[in-house]
């Protein structure tokens, strides 16, 4: 595990997705990434997870909707969540 900064290390990962969001006129909201708290994680694996969730959210969100990315960090845990207005996963 390595310390990474949500603001300095994670926030730049979203640049390509912001461009894709503009193409689909999707409002791309980033919340909670300004924290100074460091996150201890595997940066390669975490980036893969973040990029997969962002890509899916943009691919499946209808034109002109919103995609919200939330980040919450404390000394004990961190939470990364994506909220979109796509069709979701059907219940089976």
ZABAFI-630362 format. One record per atom (N, C-alpha, C, O): residue in one letter; atom name; x, y, z. Coordinates in steps of 0.2 Angstrom, whole numbers, padded with zeros to 4 digits. Atoms other than C-alpha are relative to their C-alpha. Last residue first. Layout:
# ZABAFI-630362
+------+------+-------+-------+-------+
: rest : atom :    c1 :    c2 :    c3 :
+------+------+-------+-------+-------+
:    A :   CA :     X :     Y :     Z :
...
+------+------+-------+-------+-------+
//
This chain:
# ZABAFI-630362
+------+------+-------+-------+-------+
: rest : atom :    c1 :    c2 :    c3 :
+------+------+-------+-------+-------+
:    X :    N :  0002 :  0006 :  0003 :
:    X :   CA : -0163 : -0055 : -0059 :
:    X :    C : -0002 : -0005 :  0006 :
:    X :    O : -0004 : -0011 :  0004 :
:    X :    N :  0000 :  0005 : -0005 :
:    X :   CA : -0162 : -0037 : -0055 :
:    X :    C : -0002 : -0006 : -0003 :
:    X :    O : -0007 : -0007 : -0007 :
:    X :    N :  0007 :  0003 : -0001 :
:    X :   CA : -0157 : -0027 : -0070 :
:    X :    C :  0001 : -0005 :  0006 :
:    X :    O :  0005 : -0009 :  0007 :
:    X :    N : -0001 :  0007 :  0001 :
:    X :   CA : -0140 : -0017 : -0068 :
:    X :    C : -0007 : -0003 :  0002 :
:    X :    O : -0010 : -0002 :  0007 :
:    X :    N : -0002 :  0004 : -0005 :
:    X :   CA : -0142 :  0002 : -0070 :
:    X :    C :  0000 : -0008 : -0002 :
:    X :    O :  0000 : -0009 : -0008 :
:    X :    N :  0005 :  0005 : -0001 :
:    X :   CA : -0151 :  0011 : -0084 :
:    X :    C :  0001 : -0005 :  0006 :
:    X :    O : -0004 : -0008 :  0009 :
:    X :    N :  0001 :  0005 :  0005 :
:    X :   CA : -0140 :  0026 : -0083 :
:    X :    C : -0005 : -0005 :  0002 :
:    X :    O : -0008 : -0004 :  0007 :
:    X :    N :  0007 :  0001 :  0002 :
:    X :   CA : -0143 :  0041 : -0072 :
:    X :    C : -0001 : -0005 : -0005 :
:    X :    O : -0005 : -0004 : -0009 :
:    X :    N :  0002 : -0002 :  0007 :
:    X :   CA : -0126 :  0041 : -0063 :
:    X :    C : -0007 : -0001 : -0001 :
:    X :    O : -0011 : -0003 :  0003 :
:    X :    N :  0007 :  0000 :  0000 :
:    X :   CA : -0119 :  0040 : -0045 :
:    X :    C : -0001 :  0003 : -0008 :
:    X :    O :  0001 :  0008 : -0010 :
:    X :    N :  0002 : -0003 :  0007 :
:    X :   CA : -0101 :  0035 : -0043 :
:    X :    C : -0008 :  0000 :  0000 :
:    X :    O : -0010 : -0006 :  0001 :
:    X :    N :  0007 :  0002 :  0002 :
:    X :   CA : -0094 :  0032 : -0025 :
:    X :    C : -0001 :  0003 : -0007 :
:    X :    O :  0001 :  0009 : -0008 :
:    X :    N :  0000 : -0003 :  0007 :
:    X :   CA : -0076 :  0032 : -0018 :
:    X :    C : -0007 : -0003 : -0002 :
:    X :    O : -0008 : -0009 : -0003 :
:    X :    N :  0006 :  0003 :  0004 :
:    X :   CA : -0076 :  0029 :  0001 :
:    X :    C :  0001 :  0004 : -0007 :
:    X :    O :  0001 :  0010 : -0007 :
:    X :    N :  0002 : -0005 :  0006 :
:    X :   CA : -0061 :  0031 :  0012 :
:    X :    C : -0005 : -0004 : -0004 :
:    X :    O : -0006 : -0010 : -0004 :
:    X :    N :  0003 :  0003 :  0006 :
:    X :   CA : -0057 :  0023 :  0029 :
:    X :    C : -0001 :  0006 : -0005 :
:    X :    O :  0000 :  0012 : -0004 :
:    X :    N :  0001 :  0008 : -0001 :
:    X :   CA : -0049 :  0025 :  0047 :
:    X :    C : -0002 : -0003 : -0007 :
:    X :    O : -0001 : -0009 : -0008 :
:    X :    N : -0006 :  0004 : -0002 :
:    X :   CA : -0041 :  0042 :  0046 :
:    X :    C : -0001 : -0007 :  0000 :
:    X :    O :  0004 : -0011 : -0001 :
:    X :    N : -0002 : -0001 : -0007 :
:    X :   CA : -0055 :  0049 :  0036 :
:    X :    C :  0006 : -0003 :  0002 :
:    X :    O :  0009 : -0006 : -0002 :
:    X :    N : -0006 :  0003 : -0003 :
:    X :   CA : -0059 :  0051 :  0018 :
:    X :    C :  0001 :  0002 :  0007 :
:    X :    O :  0000 :  0008 :  0009 :
:    X :    N :  0000 : -0002 : -0008 :
:    X :   CA : -0074 :  0054 :  0008 :
:    X :    C :  0005 : -0004 :  0003 :
:    X :    O :  0007 : -0010 :  0001 :
:    X :    N : -0006 :  0002 : -0004 :
:    X :   CA : -0074 :  0055 : -0011 :
:    X :    C : -0001 :  0002 :  0007 :
:    X :    O : -0002 :  0008 :  0008 :
:    X :    N : -0001 : -0002 : -0007 :
:    X :   CA : -0090 :  0056 : -0022 :
:    X :    C :  0006 : -0003 :  0003 :
:    X :    O :  0008 : -0008 :  0001 :
:    X :    N : -0005 :  0004 : -0003 :
:    X :   CA : -0091 :  0056 : -0041 :
:    X :    C :  0001 :  0003 :  0007 :
:    X :    O :  0003 :  0009 :  0008 :
:    X :    N : -0003 : -0002 : -0006 :
:    X :   CA : -0107 :  0062 : -0049 :
:    X :    C :  0005 : -0005 :  0003 :
:    X :    O :  0004 : -0011 :  0004 :
:    X :    N : -0004 :  0005 : -0003 :
:    X :   CA : -0113 :  0059 : -0067 :
:    X :    C :  0004 :  0003 :  0006 :
:    X :    O :  0007 :  0008 :  0006 :
:    X :    N : -0005 : -0002 : -0005 :
:    X :   CA : -0127 :  0070 : -0073 :
:    X :    C :  0004 : -0007 :  0002 :
:    X :    O :  0001 : -0012 :  0002 :
:    X :    N :  0001 :  0002 : -0007 :
:    X :   CA : -0138 :  0069 : -0088 :
:    X :    C :  0006 :  0002 :  0004 :
:    X :    O :  0010 :  0006 :  0002 :
:    X :    N :  0003 : -0005 : -0003 :
:    X :   CA : -0138 :  0077 : -0106 :
:    X :    C : -0001 : -0001 :  0008 :
:    X :    O : -0004 :  0003 :  0011 :
:    X :    N : -0002 : -0007 :  0002 :
:    X :   CA : -0136 :  0062 : -0116 :
:    X :    C : -0003 :  0005 :  0004 :
:    X :    O : -0009 :  0005 :  0006 :
:    X :    N :  0003 : -0003 :  0006 :
:    X :   CA : -0140 :  0046 : -0107 :
:    X :    C :  0003 :  0007 : -0001 :
:    X :    O :  0005 :  0010 :  0004 :
:    X :    N :  0004 : -0006 : -0002 :
:    X :   CA : -0128 :  0038 : -0095 :
:    X :    C : -0003 :  0003 : -0006 :
:    X :    O :  0001 :  0004 : -0011 :
:    X :    N :  0007 :  0002 : -0001 :
:    X :   CA : -0122 :  0021 : -0100 :
:    X :    C : -0004 :  0005 :  0002 :
:    X :    O : -0010 :  0004 :  0002 :
:    X :    N :  0003 :  0004 :  0005 :
:    X :   CA : -0105 :  0025 : -0107 :
:    X :    C : -0007 : -0001 :  0000 :
:    X :    O : -0010 : -0001 : -0005 :
:    X :    N :  0000 : -0004 :  0006 :
:    X :   CA : -0101 :  0039 : -0095 :
:    X :    C : -0003 : -0004 : -0006 :
:    X :    O : -0007 : -0001 : -0010 :
:    X :    N :  0005 : -0006 : -0001 :
:    X :   CA : -0105 :  0029 : -0080 :
:    X :    C : -0001 :  0004 : -0006 :
:    X :    O : -0007 :  0006 : -0007 :
:    X :    N :  0007 :  0003 :  0000 :
:    X :   CA : -0096 :  0014 : -0087 :
:    X :    C : -0005 :  0005 :  0001 :
:    X :    O : -0010 :  0005 : -0002 :
:    X :    N :  0001 :  0002 :  0007 :
:    X :   CA : -0080 :  0024 : -0090 :
:    X :    C : -0007 : -0003 : -0001 :
:    X :    O : -0011 : -0001 : -0006 :
:    X :    N :  0001 : -0006 :  0004 :
:    X :   CA : -0080 :  0032 : -0073 :
:    X :    C : -0002 : -0001 : -0007 :
:    X :    O : -0007 :  0001 : -0010 :
:    X :    N :  0006 : -0003 : -0003 :
:    X :   CA : -0082 :  0015 : -0064 :
:    X :    C : -0002 :  0007 : -0004 :
:    X :    O : -0008 :  0008 : -0006 :
:    X :    N :  0005 :  0005 :  0003 :
:    X :   CA : -0068 :  0007 : -0075 :
:    X :    C : -0007 :  0003 :  0002 :
:    X :    O : -0012 :  0003 : -0002 :
:    X :    N :  0001 : -0001 :  0007 :
:    X :   CA : -0057 :  0022 : -0072 :
:    X :    C : -0005 : -0004 : -0003 :
:    X :    O : -0009 : -0002 : -0007 :
:    X :    N :  0003 : -0007 :  0001 :
:    X :   CA : -0059 :  0022 : -0053 :
:    X :    C : -0002 :  0001 : -0008 :
:    X :    O : -0007 :  0003 : -0009 :
:    X :    N :  0007 :  0000 : -0003 :
:    X :   CA : -0056 :  0003 : -0052 :
:    X :    C : -0004 :  0007 : -0002 :
:    X :    O : -0009 :  0007 : -0004 :
:    X :    N :  0004 :  0004 :  0005 :
:    X :   CA : -0041 :  0004 : -0063 :
:    X :    C : -0007 :  0000 :  0002 :
:    X :    O : -0011 :  0000 : -0002 :
:    X :    N :  0001 : -0004 :  0006 :
:    X :   CA : -0034 :  0019 : -0053 :
:    X :    C : -0004 : -0005 : -0005 :
:    X :    O : -0009 : -0002 : -0008 :
:    X :    N :  0005 : -0005 : -0001 :
:    X :   CA : -0037 :  0009 : -0037 :
:    X :    C : -0001 :  0004 : -0006 :
:    X :    O : -0007 :  0005 : -0007 :
:    X :    N :  0006 :  0003 :  0000 :
:    X :   CA : -0027 : -0006 : -0044 :
:    X :    C : -0006 :  0005 :  0002 :
:    X :    O : -0011 :  0004 : -0002 :
:    X :    N :  0001 :  0003 :  0007 :
:    X :   CA : -0012 :  0004 : -0049 :
:    X :    C : -0007 : -0003 :  0000 :
:    X :    O : -0011 : -0002 : -0004 :
:    X :    N :  0002 : -0005 :  0005 :
:    X :   CA : -0013 :  0015 : -0033 :
:    X :    C : -0001 : -0003 : -0007 :
:    X :    O : -0006 :  0000 : -0010 :
:    X :    N : -0004 :  0002 :  0006 :
:    X :   CA : -0013 :  0000 : -0021 :
:    X :    C : -0002 :  0005 : -0005 :
:    X :    O : -0007 :  0005 : -0008 :
:    X :    N :  0003 :  0004 :  0004 :
:    X :   CA : -0020 :  0010 : -0006 :
:    X :    C :  0005 : -0003 : -0005 :
:    X :    O :  0010 :  0000 : -0005 :
:    X :    N : -0005 :  0006 :  0001 :
:    X :   CA : -0016 :  0021 :  0008 :
:    X :    C : -0004 : -0005 : -0003 :
:    X :    O : -0008 : -0009 : -0001 :
:    X :    N :  0003 :  0007 :  0001 :
:    X :   CA : -0026 :  0037 :  0006 :
:    X :    C :  0005 : -0005 : -0001 :
:    X :    O :  0010 : -0004 : -0005 :
:    X :    N : -0003 :  0005 :  0005 :
:    X :   CA : -0019 :  0054 :  0012 :
:    X :    C : -0004 : -0007 :  0000 :
:    X :    O : -0007 : -0008 :  0006 :
:    X :    N : -0001 :  0007 : -0003 :
:    X :   CA : -0030 :  0067 :  0020 :
:    X :    C :  0003 : -0005 : -0005 :
:    X :    O :  0000 : -0005 : -0011 :
:    X :    N : -0008 :  0001 : -0001 :
:    X :   CA : -0028 :  0084 :  0012 :
:    X :    C :  0002 : -0007 :  0003 :
:    X :    O :  0008 : -0008 :  0003 :
:    X :    N : -0003 :  0002 : -0007 :
:    X :   CA : -0046 :  0084 :  0006 :
:    X :    C :  0007 : -0001 :  0000 :
:    X :    O :  0010 : -0003 : -0005 :
:    X :    N : -0005 : -0005 : -0003 :
:    X :   CA : -0050 :  0093 : -0010 :
:    X :    C :  0003 : -0002 :  0006 :
:    X :    O :  0007 :  0002 :  0009 :
:    X :    N : -0007 :  0002 :  0002 :
:    X :   CA : -0057 :  0077 : -0018 :
:    X :    C :  0005 :  0005 :  0002 :
:    X :    O :  0011 :  0004 :  0001 :
:    X :    N : -0004 :  0003 : -0005 :
:    X :   CA : -0074 :  0078 : -0009 :
:    X :    C :  0007 : -0001 : -0001 :
:    X :    O :  0011 : -0003 :  0003 :
:    X :    N :  0001 : -0003 : -0007 :
:    X :   CA : -0085 :  0081 : -0024 :
:    X :    C :  0004 : -0004 :  0005 :
:    X :    O :  0005 : -0010 :  0005 :
:    X :    N : -0005 :  0003 : -0004 :
:    X :   CA : -0082 :  0079 : -0043 :
:    X :    C : -0001 :  0003 :  0007 :
:    X :    O : -0001 :  0009 :  0008 :
:    X :    N : -0001 : -0003 : -0006 :
:    X :   CA : -0097 :  0083 : -0054 :
:    X :    C :  0005 : -0004 :  0004 :
:    X :    O :  0004 : -0010 :  0005 :
:    X :    N : -0005 :  0005 : -0004 :
:    X :   CA : -0098 :  0078 : -0072 :
:    X :    C :  0002 :  0004 :  0006 :
:    X :    O :  0006 :  0009 :  0006 :
:    X :    N : -0003 : -0004 : -0005 :
:    X :   CA : -0113 :  0086 : -0081 :
:    X :    C :  0004 : -0004 :  0005 :
:    X :    O :  0001 : -0009 :  0008 :
:    X :    N :  0001 :  0003 : -0007 :
:    X :   CA : -0116 :  0076 : -0096 :
:    X :    C :  0004 :  0005 :  0005 :
:    X :    O :  0009 :  0006 :  0004 :
:    X :    N :  0004 : -0006 : -0004 :
:    X :   CA : -0117 :  0086 : -0113 :
:    X :    C : -0002 : -0003 :  0007 :
:    X :    O : -0007 : -0002 :  0009 :
:    X :    N :  0007 :  0003 : -0001 :
:    X :   CA : -0112 :  0069 : -0122 :
:    X :    C : -0004 :  0005 :  0004 :
:    X :    O : -0010 :  0004 :  0006 :
:    X :    N :  0003 :  0003 :  0007 :
:    X :   CA : -0096 :  0077 : -0129 :
:    X :    C : -0007 : -0002 :  0001 :
:    X :    O : -0011 : -0001 : -0004 :
:    X :    N :  0001 : -0006 :  0004 :
:    X :   CA : -0093 :  0087 : -0112 :
:    X :    C : -0003 : -0002 : -0007 :
:    X :    O : -0008 :  0001 : -0010 :
:    X :    N :  0006 : -0002 : -0002 :
:    X :   CA : -0093 :  0070 : -0103 :
:    X :    C : -0003 :  0006 : -0004 :
:    X :    O : -0009 :  0007 : -0005 :
:    X :    N :  0005 :  0005 :  0002 :
:    X :   CA : -0080 :  0063 : -0114 :
:    X :    C : -0007 :  0003 :  0002 :
:    X :    O : -0012 :  0002 : -0001 :
:    X :    N :  0001 : -0002 :  0007 :
:    X :   CA : -0069 :  0079 : -0110 :
:    X :    C : -0006 : -0005 : -0003 :
:    X :    O : -0010 : -0002 : -0007 :
:    X :    N :  0003 : -0007 :  0001 :
:    X :   CA : -0072 :  0077 : -0092 :
:    X :    C : -0001 :  0002 : -0007 :
:    X :    O : -0006 :  0004 : -0009 :
:    X :    N :  0008 :  0002 : -0001 :
:    X :   CA : -0068 :  0058 : -0093 :
:    X :    C : -0004 :  0007 :  0000 :
:    X :    O : -0009 :  0007 : -0003 :
:    X :    N :  0002 :  0003 :  0006 :
:    X :   CA : -0050 :  0062 : -0100 :
:    X :    C : -0008 : -0001 :  0000 :
:    X :    O : -0011 : -0001 : -0005 :
:    X :    N :  0000 : -0005 :  0006 :
:    X :   CA : -0047 :  0074 : -0086 :
:    X :    C : -0003 : -0003 : -0006 :
:    X :    O : -0007 :  0000 : -0009 :
:    X :    N :  0007 : -0001 :  0003 :
:    X :   CA : -0053 :  0062 : -0072 :
:    X :    C :  0000 :  0005 : -0006 :
:    X :    O : -0005 :  0005 : -0009 :
:    X :    N :  0002 :  0006 :  0003 :
:    X :   CA : -0036 :  0054 : -0067 :
:    X :    C : -0007 :  0002 : -0004 :
:    X :    O : -0008 : -0002 : -0009 :
:    X :    N : -0002 : -0001 :  0007 :
:    X :   CA : -0030 :  0072 : -0062 :
:    X :    C : -0002 : -0006 : -0005 :
:    X :    O : -0002 : -0006 : -0011 :
:    X :    N :  0004 : -0005 :  0004 :
:    X :   CA : -0041 :  0071 : -0047 :
:    X :    C :  0003 :  0000 : -0007 :
:    X :    O : -0002 :  0001 : -0011 :
:    X :    N :  0007 :  0003 :  0003 :
:    X :   CA : -0033 :  0055 : -0040 :
:    X :    C : -0003 :  0005 : -0005 :
:    X :    O : -0006 :  0003 : -0010 :
:    X :    N : -0001 :  0006 :  0004 :
:    X :   CA : -0015 :  0061 : -0037 :
:    X :    C : -0006 : -0003 : -0004 :
:    X :    O : -0005 : -0005 : -0009 :
:    X :    N : -0006 :  0000 :  0004 :
:    X :   CA : -0014 :  0079 : -0031 :
:    X :    C :  0000 : -0006 : -0005 :
:    X :    O :  0003 : -0006 : -0011 :
:    X :    N :  0000 : -0006 :  0004 :
:    X :   CA : -0032 :  0081 : -0024 :
:    X :    C :  0006 : -0001 : -0005 :
:    X :    O :  0005 :  0001 : -0011 :
:    X :    N :  0006 : -0001 :  0005 :
:    X :   CA : -0035 :  0063 : -0018 :
:    X :    C :  0001 :  0006 : -0005 :
:    X :    O : -0001 :  0006 : -0010 :
:    X :    N :  0004 : -0006 : -0001 :
:    X :   CA : -0017 :  0062 : -0012 :
:    X :    C : -0006 :  0000 : -0004 :
:    X :    O : -0005 :  0000 : -0010 :
:    X :    N :  0002 : -0005 :  0006 :
:    X :   CA : -0009 :  0045 : -0012 :
:    X :    C : -0005 :  0005 :  0002 :
:    X :    O : -0008 :  0004 :  0007 :
:    X :    N :  0004 : -0006 : -0001 :
:    X :   CA :  0000 :  0035 :  0002 :
:    X :    C : -0001 :  0004 : -0007 :
:    X :    O :  0004 :  0005 : -0010 :
:    X :    N : -0004 : -0007 :  0001 :
:    X :   CA :  0006 :  0018 : -0004 :
:    X :    C : -0005 :  0005 :  0002 :
:    X :    O : -0011 :  0005 :  0000 :
:    X :    N :  0004 : -0006 :  0000 :
:    X :   CA :  0000 :  0000 :  0000 :
:    X :    C :  0004 :  0006 :  0000 :
:    X :    O :  0010 :  0006 :  0003 :
+------+------+-------+-------+-------+
//
